[in-house]
Amino acid sequence: MNCSYAIVILALLTLLNFTLGRGRVLYPPFIYSFVWLLDCVVFRFSPITTNEVHSVTWLVIIFGAITFSLGGLLTAFVPSGVYKIRVSQFAHPTVSTFGRNVMIGFCVIGLPLLLHEVLNLGASSISGSILAAAREAYTDMAASGQSQIFIISNLPLFSIWITVLCLIEGRDKRFWVAFTLSVICCILTTGRTFILMLLTSLAVTSMLKERSDNLRGFFRFAIIPFFLFAVAFVGLIFLDKDISSFKGDVTAILANFVLAYLVVPIAALDYVLTHAGDYAHAIHHTFEFVFRMLSLLGVDVRIPRVVDTYLYVPLPANVYTIYKYYFTDFGIYGMLGMVAVIGFCQTAIYRRALNGGRVSMFLCSILVYCVVISIFDDAYSGSGLLVLIKAFVVALLYFGVLSRVRVGLNFRRIFAPATASGTIR
């Protein structure tokens, strides 16, 4: 088994999922197999040289895509009525803009705090790039186990969520304010994944709202976000990366930082799979946030590092696609089982979103990012799982409470003339 065989099998699986999804491009198994197909194609023809990737890795990639697809396929056997159930607490129409105003106000207050932190961390820059120095400082903080202030660390995610919520409610001025704030917050994180999450979430939300879950809808709503992400991805390399030590022209620098993000994680995963003994006593990662909560309560538990250990394959890598932690936590069969469960859950949420569930639409838009990033890292377990739980809580809070709150005085009612009985007409 090699990369070429994997490409052929994933291509066939992608076509099958496109058929089973009835041409819907947001069908999670289709997205999963498609992004892995693209990743394997890039790996096959990339000029970047990595260590040898063995058959076991290509088999894991193939069977991972198959089990995710099987998990998604099983949702077709769930009674359709389950996906149409209306929860009255979240099915009511939005009655005010108070909730969105409050959440946008939170972003407005938090943005100066985030900017102040970035400027402080980048003050030591000798290269002239504040973002690059701040990025290095953030990496050092994560490696040493330090954490940011709660508001600052969650602000970029929260800004993305409020932008999606505003888009679900309507593309009005509040959406554009939230979008602008979110773009700034995402750039200040000095990373790229937040920008990817923002743009993919908005594209998915637009397609679901307009009921354009097809190729035509993809070209209408997703091409521009994809182009914007590509521009931001390339542009930020020269703003928040220290490229002073790299030799060669701009093309060589871009090849290193762009293609390496797609190619190196597969080689890193291969090392993990072929050196399983080295990870026999690895710290459990899937439910990392549970251990962190226990640690706060004083329980003596081992907590995994936020930033994983670097390998050299031969390029440095500390991301291992979606599969590493499930493999080290549960073994090869447990890993495939977890991927199948993820495929089932995500596809069930997707089917619920197709039937108009606003909470499901919100979650579906966020989860597509997790599928896309699976070729790079795992966004379903560990801290990623905690992020999804927070997003779910925010959606419940907004649709269940904040969207129903009216604030202000009804002057027309207050000054209306009273009837003889003392009631208001």
VOGU-3710 file (C-alpha; in Angstrom, 3 decimals, decimal comma):
1> mncsyaivil> 0,000/0,000/0,000  1,330/3,428/-0,931  0,146/6,978/-1,545  -1,032/6,279/-5,107  -3,317/3,453/-3,996  -4,640/5,632/-1,198  -5,484/8,379/-3,717  -7,443/5,963/-5,906  -9,404/4,489/-2,995  -10,165/7,880/-1,462
11> alltllnftl> -11,287/9,188/-4,864  -13,755/6,306/-5,192  -14,929/6,835/-1,608  -15,425/10,547/-2,261  -17,581/9,823/-5,301  -19,564/7,273/-3,296  -20,151/9,748/-0,465  -21,193/12,424/-2,937  -23,777/9,999/-4,308  -24,977/8,863/-0,875
21> grgrvlyppf> -25,248/12,494/0,175  -27,402/13,192/-2,886  -25,025/15,821/-4,190  -24,859/17,744/-0,915  -21,343/19,088/-0,495  -21,783/19,693/3,250  -22,474/15,999/3,869  -19,727/15,318/6,474  -18,469/11,987/5,047  -18,046/13,663/1,648
31> iysfvwlldc> -16,032/16,530/3,152  -13,898/14,140/5,200  -12,961/11,867/2,323  -12,483/14,836/-0,014  -10,038/16,755/2,219  -8,040/13,582/2,810  -7,989/12,931/-0,927  -6,613/16,429/-1,543  -4,041/15,987/1,203  -2,798/12,720/-0,279
41> vvfrfspitt> -2,590/14,294/-3,740  -0,514/17,160/-2,347  1,704/14,666/-0,518  2,195/12,616/-3,680  3,300/15,544/-5,838  4,845/17,856/-3,241  8,498/18,831/-3,744  9,025/18,598/0,023  10,944/15,499/1,071  9,863/13,632/4,224
51> nevhsvtwlv> 10,802/10,387/5,876  9,359/7,239/4,347  5,657/6,743/5,024  4,833/3,061/5,551  1,827/1,024/4,465  0,264/1,092/7,933  -0,165/4,863/7,717  -1,891/4,745/4,348  -4,148/1,969/5,655  -5,065/4,076/8,687
61> iifgaitfsl> -5,882/7,032/6,427  -8,034/4,833/4,156  -9,875/2,956/6,901  -10,255/6,151/8,897  -12,131/7,724/6,002  -14,178/4,552/5,550  -15,187/4,313/9,210  -16,073/8,025/9,351  -18,242/7,454/6,266  -19,884/4,379/7,793
71> gglltafvps> -20,660/6,347/10,934  -22,292/9,031/8,814  -24,187/6,451/6,783  -25,729/4,966/9,935  -27,586/8,224/10,556  -29,782/7,400/7,557  -31,322/4,575/9,595  -32,419/6,891/12,398  -36,153/7,713/12,083  -36,506/10,979/10,201
81> gvykirvsqf> -38,807/12,332/12,899  -35,862/12,524/15,277  -34,252/15,180/13,095  -37,464/17,202/12,961  -38,193/17,421/16,676  -38,722/21,002/17,762  -37,534/22,078/21,207  -39,892/24,921/22,035  -37,282/26,738/24,134  -35,086/27,208/21,041
91> ahptvstfgr> -37,658/27,202/18,213  -39,244/30,584/18,978  -38,524/33,567/16,737  -35,977/36,152/17,845  -37,816/39,064/19,449  -34,991/41,553/20,041  -31,425/42,497/19,208  -30,451/42,758/22,870  -28,570/39,443/22,919  -26,455/40,245/19,891
101> nvmigfcvig> -25,729/43,739/21,177  -24,513/42,363/24,504  -22,284/39,755/22,872  -20,824/42,261/20,416  -20,248/44,621/23,338  -18,264/41,895/25,066  -16,016/41,653/22,001  -15,590/45,437/21,900  -14,484/45,443/25,544  -12,190/42,440/25,159
111> lplllhevln> -10,421/43,526/21,968  -8,279/46,257/23,606  -7,185/43,723/26,242  -6,092/41,274/23,542  -4,318/44,041/21,611  -2,539/45,203/24,769  -1,273/41,685/25,469  -0,003/41,208/21,914  1,811/44,547/22,011  3,405/43,679/25,356
121> lgassisgsi> 4,532/40,255/24,150  5,855/41,717/20,903  7,672/44,603/22,578  10,881/42,555/22,726  10,932/42,097/18,969  14,315/42,819/17,422  13,221/41,852/13,909  10,595/44,553/13,721  7,678/42,118/13,583  5,516/42,462/16,670
131> laaareaytd> 3,228/39,592/15,633  6,176/37,246/15,099  7,567/38,014/18,543  4,112/37,633/20,103  3,666/34,289/18,336  6,955/33,027/19,720  5,977/34,218/23,196  2,612/32,440/22,964  4,386/29,239/21,933  6,776/29,484/24,891
141> maasgqsqif> 3,853/30,095/27,261  2,000/27,041/25,990  5,121/24,860/26,182  5,721/25,888/29,808  2,110/25,288/30,811  1,214/28,945/31,323  -2,272/30,102/30,416  -3,761/33,407/29,337  -6,438/35,361/31,128  -9,791/33,637/30,526
151> iisnlplfsi> -11,336/36,572/28,652  -8,337/37,003/26,367  -7,892/33,299/25,601  -11,561/32,824/24,695  -12,158/36,117/22,899  -11,150/34,950/19,371  -13,436/31,918/19,605  -16,273/33,943/21,086  -15,938/36,560/18,336  -16,287/33,803/15,723
161> witvlclieg> -19,352/32,367/17,429  -21,133/35,721/17,725  -20,385/36,429/14,054  -22,015/33,125/13,064  -25,000/33,839/15,323  -25,416/37,270/13,753  -25,339/35,724/10,278  -27,988/33,184/11,266  -30,204/36,053/12,396  -29,524/38,141/9,291
171> rdkrfwvaft> -26,784/39,866/7,331  -27,326/43,275/8,920  -24,974/45,894/10,337  -24,478/43,860/13,521  -23,083/41,022/11,440  -20,553/43,270/9,734  -19,472/44,789/13,049  -19,063/41,322/14,560  -17,218/40,105/11,453  -14,765/43,025/11,564
181> lsvicciltt> -14,075/42,484/15,260  -13,586/38,756/14,699  -11,114/39,259/11,846  -9,017/41,536/14,045  -9,135/39,072/16,953  -8,157/36,173/14,671  -5,166/38,066/13,288  -4,032/39,019/16,787  -3,879/35,342/17,774  -0,857/35,211/15,388
191> grtfilmllt> -2,213/31,948/13,967  -4,212/30,918/10,929  -6,591/28,295/12,218  -8,937/30,873/13,735  -9,242/32,609/10,373  -10,009/29,247/8,785  -12,669/28,548/11,413  -14,266/31,961/10,877  -14,454/31,769/7,088  -15,537/28,123/6,852
201> slavtsmlke> -18,226/28,682/9,480  -19,641/31,672/7,629  -19,601/29,847/4,281  -21,394/26,830/5,756  -23,958/29,005/7,534  -24,730/30,881/4,310  -25,181/27,652/2,373  -27,499/26,169/5,001  -29,544/29,359/5,384  -30,063/29,708/1,647
211> rsdnlrgffr> -30,644/25,965/1,244  -27,818/25,870/-1,278  -26,046/22,746/-0,079  -24,791/21,766/-3,528  -21,982/22,535/-5,943  -23,692/25,701/-7,122  -24,013/26,911/-3,546  -20,383/26,037/-2,903  -19,191/28,225/-5,774  -21,568/30,973/-4,694
221> faiipfflfa> -20,769/31,080/-0,967  -17,471/29,264/-0,379  -15,113/30,347/-3,151  -14,643/33,894/-1,873  -13,995/32,769/1,761  -11,530/30,196/0,428  -9,731/32,886/-1,576  -9,652/35,222/1,430  -8,192/32,483/3,604  -5,512/31,717/1,018
231> vafvglifld> -4,545/35,398/0,885  -4,519/35,679/4,686  -2,566/32,434/5,064  0,172/33,566/2,694  0,232/37,173/3,871  0,498/36,309/7,558  3,618/34,228/6,880  5,515/37,476/6,412  3,858/39,156/9,403  3,870/36,596/12,217
241> kdissfkgdv> 6,620/34,168/11,163  10,330/34,680/11,681  11,644/33,949/8,180  15,041/35,592/8,672  16,777/32,201/8,935  15,263/30,801/5,732  17,264/30,898/2,559  15,838/31,147/-0,918  13,306/33,274/-2,685  9,662/33,890/-1,818
251> tailanfvla> 8,595/30,718/-3,630  10,856/28,568/-1,443  9,545/30,231/1,725  5,926/29,702/0,675  6,605/26,074/-0,240  8,066/25,476/3,203  5,269/27,113/5,162  2,291/26,202/2,967  3,000/22,715/1,658  4,686/21,628/4,867
261> ylvvpiaald> 1,432/22,188/6,774  -0,217/19,586/4,534  2,614/17,111/4,058  4,515/16,903/7,340  1,621/15,750/9,617  1,283/12,517/7,602  4,977/11,748/8,069  4,691/12,579/11,779  1,692/10,243/12,118  3,726/7,520/10,429
271> yvlthagdya> 6,381/7,812/13,122  3,770/7,410/15,868  2,194/4,364/14,219  5,523/2,657/13,575  6,906/3,434/17,059  3,835/2,549/19,114  5,990/1,315/21,991  7,258/4,830/22,594  3,703/5,923/23,428  2,659/2,972/25,598
281> haihhtfefv> 2,584/5,174/28,704  1,504/8,414/27,058  -0,804/10,697/29,033  -4,480/10,327/28,102  -5,498/13,193/25,836  -9,028/12,627/24,511  -10,743/13,830/27,699  -7,979/16,186/28,713  -10,345/18,859/30,011  -11,732/16,404/32,596
291> frmlsllgvd> -8,259/15,916/34,033  -7,702/19,659/34,105  -10,914/20,077/36,106  -9,824/17,344/38,506  -6,458/19,054/38,877  -8,183/22,309/39,827  -10,037/20,365/42,519  -6,747/19,168/43,950  -6,707/15,667/42,476  -3,237/14,447/41,561
301> vriprvvdty> -3,525/13,643/37,846  -1,192/13,881/34,890  -2,175/16,593/32,409  -0,908/16,506/28,815  1,037/19,416/27,414  -0,851/21,950/25,334  1,924/21,905/22,724  2,924/18,407/21,643  6,491/17,143/21,393  8,382/17,990/18,229
311> lyvplpanvy> 9,567/15,268/15,856  11,880/15,680/12,902  10,697/13,885/9,769  13,094/15,500/8,787  11,219/18,828/9,031  10,036/19,642/12,568  6,454/18,615/13,329  4,274/18,686/16,428  0,925/17,965/14,763  -0,061/14,448/13,773
321> tiykyyftdf> -3,455/14,691/12,011  -6,669/13,642/13,731  -5,486/10,127/14,451  -2,565/10,288/16,895  -4,338/10,786/20,211  -7,076/8,264/19,517  -4,364/5,759/18,643  -2,276/6,414/21,764  -5,387/6,487/23,988  -7,391/3,553/22,603
331> giygmlgmva> -5,245/1,571/20,179  -5,816/1,009/16,477  -9,334/-0,460/16,751  -10,447/2,019/19,388  -9,146/4,800/17,169  -11,278/3,654/14,235  -14,251/3,260/16,567  -13,883/6,826/17,812  -13,695/8,124/14,246  -16,898/6,232/13,415
341> vigfcqtaiy> -18,640/7,774/16,438  -17,494/11,242/15,360  -18,805/10,585/11,835  -22,178/9,511/13,224  -22,560/12,454/15,626  -21,478/15,089/13,142  -23,696/13,752/10,365  -26,672/13,570/12,769  -26,142/17,252/13,661  -25,886/18,038/9,951
351> rralnggrvs> -29,195/16,281/9,211  -30,792/18,190/12,063  -29,470/21,461/10,617  -31,027/20,617/7,237  -34,410/20,562/8,982  -34,040/24,111/10,247  -32,613/23,671/13,732  -30,789/26,907/14,553  -28,637/25,420/17,312  -27,779/22,543/14,974
361> mflcsilvyc> -26,993/24,975/12,156  -24,609/26,823/14,456  -22,872/23,628/15,581  -22,741/22,258/12,043  -20,952/25,382/10,812  -18,337/25,052/13,568  -17,863/21,311/13,055  -17,028/21,627/9,365  -13,830/23,346/10,473  -12,990/20,255/12,544
371> vvisifdday> -13,326/18,058/9,449  -11,190/20,335/7,304  -8,449/20,577/9,938  -8,409/16,779/10,475  -5,573/16,462/7,950  -3,526/18,707/10,211  -4,622/18,213/13,822  -7,409/16,852/16,007  -10,100/19,408/16,883  -12,574/16,901/18,335
381> sgsgllvlik> -10,820/15,731/21,503  -8,838/17,288/24,337  -9,035/21,072/24,312  -10,946/20,855/21,022  -13,753/18,981/22,758  -13,888/21,683/25,414  -14,164/24,313/22,663  -17,135/22,457/21,149  -18,811/22,231/24,556  -18,347/25,983/25,068
391> afvvallyfg> -19,804/26,665/21,616  -22,828/24,513/22,453  -23,371/26,389/25,728  -23,124/29,760/23,941  -25,706/28,615/21,360  -28,104/27,424/24,081  -27,647/30,646/26,024  -28,304/32,814/23,002  -31,228/30,973/21,393  -32,775/29,960/24,709
401> vlsrvrvgln> -32,398/33,198/26,646  -30,704/36,220/25,080  -32,697/36,232/21,839  -35,896/36,451/23,891  -34,917/39,360/26,117  -36,506/42,764/25,573  -34,895/45,724/27,280  -36,279/49,254/27,372  -39,496/51,083/28,101  -42,497/50,970/25,827
411> frrifapata> -43,330/54,703/25,957  -46,294/54,298/23,664  -47,834/51,882/26,125  -46,892/53,937/29,201  -48,558/57,129/27,960  -51,593/55,453/26,402  -54,909/56,660/27,895  -56,481/54,446/30,553  -59,987/53,025/30,287  -62,610/53,394/32,992
421> sgtir> -61,567/50,101/34,485  -57,967/51,292/34,770  -56,581/49,028/32,079  -54,656/50,116/29,034  -56,391/50,154/25,686
//
